[in-house]
Amino acid sequence: MTTFVPHPHLLDSPRHRDWPRYPEPALPARAVAPPVAADVVIVGAGPAGLAVAAALWHLGVRDVVVLDRTGRPVERFLERIDRLDQRVLRSPYEHHPGVEGYRDCELRDFARLHWSLLTPVERREIRMSQAGHRSVVPVDVFAAYCRHTAAIHGVTERLWPGEVDSVEPDGDRVTVRGKGFTITARHVVLCLGEERRDAPERWWTGTRPDEVGYWDEPVPAGADRAVVVGAGLTAAHLIHNALDRGAVVDWVMRGESERYQCSDVNASFFRAEGRARFDSHRNPVPWADRLTLMGRQRRASVMFEFRPLFEAAQADGRLTVHRGTGIGAVHAKGVELADGRLVAGDHVVLALGTVPSIGTGLLSEELVGARDGWPDLDERTLAYQRAPRVFAAGAAACMVLGPAGRNIDGHRVATARIAATVAARLREDAVAHV
Ligand SMILES: Cc1cc2nc3c(=O)[nH]c(=O)nc-3n(C[C@H](O)[C@H](O)[C@H](O)COP(=O)(O)OP(=O)(O)OC[C@H]3O[C@@H](n4cnc5c(N)ncnc54)[C@H](O)[C@@H]3O)c2cc1C
């Protein structure tokens, strides 16, 4: 068997190139509040919300309002990626935020159309993808593709900035409220993504010191000795950035070793046979089995590209890895390990992963029906069992779709179910009202 280990040069893919833009609609709608009624409200314009909106467009559903705190498609995803200075996605070209069953210009087609803007390393990745091998997508290509997808599917002009505070189903309508707007919708799709996982309270001896940050917060430029806690890709990027600017790094992880792999989810979970290990629609899969699989599959991992860089940094003493150790406490000047040792530094960054947003806080707890942190969803439609006009796409759907539910490829699967259900119900409603 051949093991394909990509070159670390991939990690230097340029960002913010000048991509030709599809003529985007003017944004007069932004200055005013969103409409007071719509067939569908989508909360969240990340890759999942974008996929749902594009699928509804293909199915002829046009009375859609998309709401996002940021007011721009895929903005939070890109902000997070840019904060980590992550230049390539960890998912391949086949995982594009497109729509199942419709022939759009796909992510790889889009990249090929912009061949002259790509570096030789990036072009090689496209050839790898065409040959059916693992490939890596530049963030720059992905960002331009998302903007293009939003523009051609009419999402840009249907997107309003706004934070949703509550989602209240009542009979055949759902009321969506936020600061300055109330919208009555027939259907609501929650595409809320994930929030960072906070440190346990017992790690702090008082309030969190300024010298300690989370992965999604800026790292001060002057930190010469950094301590990074966590074993996943975000930790890897933080370490890479710190080493790059000449800092010395201590890497603290709970596991016994680093896990280097191609992607954060085993490839089988992107295929039907992998999803069948979760999907209870046809063959019931015990909840406990799914929970165990999720626990195993959500373990932190780092892309292969980092291995040569980190091994070199360890060899020359710039990186020290503390494996198999819990945290006793986190202080301004370092981390106290569970065995009492102190790992000192001028800045500590906590990269502890993310927690799926499952609708709690927007829907009532009773309607979410959470079990072990997962919402109670209809396996066929991804609607909330106790709120059938409200749907969940993205990480919230993982106990139905498996660990890939939180990834770009999983959004396509979720979208196919949700959009088909919503479009069919709207057609039924229209017939009933004739
Ligand atoms: C650093 C990083 C790199 C990643 N790389 C990859 C990758 O390469 N490939 C891959 O497949 N996956 C990757 N992932 C996983 C990734 O998060 C998902 O694929 C993708 O972002 C999920 O899309 P989403 O739309 O579900 O969530 P998000 O992108 O988080 O979008 C959710 C949106 O909902 C909005 N929102 C939430 N609550 C509200 C509210 N109450 N009111 C209004 N708006 C709200 C947020 O502002 C946000 O814009 C990565 C994750 C991280 C953190």
The ligand as a Gaussian input file, in Angstrom:
#p B3LYP/6-31G(d) Opt

LIG

0 1
 C      -10.554000      26.039000      12.293000
 C      -11.527000      25.092000      11.695000
 C      -11.230000      24.477000      10.491000
 C      -12.128000      23.592000       9.918000
 N      -11.807000      23.032000       8.715000
 C      -12.723000      22.226000       8.106000
 C      -12.465000      21.682000       6.818000
 O      -11.442000      21.907000       6.234000
 N      -13.398000      20.895000       6.250000
 C      -14.596000      20.608000       6.864000
 O      -15.421000      19.895000       6.281000
 N      -14.851000      21.100000       8.086000
 C      -13.977000      21.896000       8.714000
 N      -14.236000      22.397000       9.967000
 C      -15.470000      22.054000      10.601000
 C      -16.331000      23.250000      10.242000
 O      -16.614000      24.009000      11.373000
 C      -17.521000      22.948000       9.457000
 O      -17.312000      22.213000       8.304000
 C      -18.277000      24.212000       9.058000
 O      -17.823000      25.446000       9.495000
 C      -19.547000      24.033000       9.717000
 O      -20.430000      24.863000       9.077000
 P      -21.689000      25.334000       9.853000
 O      -22.445000      26.170000       8.890000
 O      -22.374000      24.173000      10.472000
 O      -21.110000      26.209000      11.072000
 P      -20.420000      27.642000      11.073000
 O      -19.472000      27.770000       9.968000
 O      -19.931000      27.859000      12.449000
 O      -21.650000      28.610000      10.807000
 C      -22.673000      28.819000      11.763000
 C      -23.136000      30.242000      11.614000
 O      -24.276000      30.434000      12.434000
 C      -24.219000      31.723000      12.999000
 N      -25.054000      31.712000      14.202000
 C      -24.987000      30.873000      15.251000
 N      -25.936000      31.169000      16.161000
 C      -26.620000      32.218000      15.654000
 C      -27.715000      32.995000      16.136000
 N      -28.327000      32.738000      17.308000
 N      -28.175000      34.014000      15.364000
 C      -27.590000      34.312000      14.176000
 N      -26.555000      33.602000      13.687000
 C      -26.067000      32.579000      14.423000
 C      -22.743000      31.954000      13.255000
 O      -22.449000      33.334000      13.249000
 C      -22.107000      31.248000      12.072000
 O      -21.844000      32.152000      11.006000
 C      -13.347000      23.288000      10.577000
 C      -13.637000      23.898000      11.803000
 C      -12.747000      24.802000      12.348000
 C      -13.083000      25.452000      13.657000

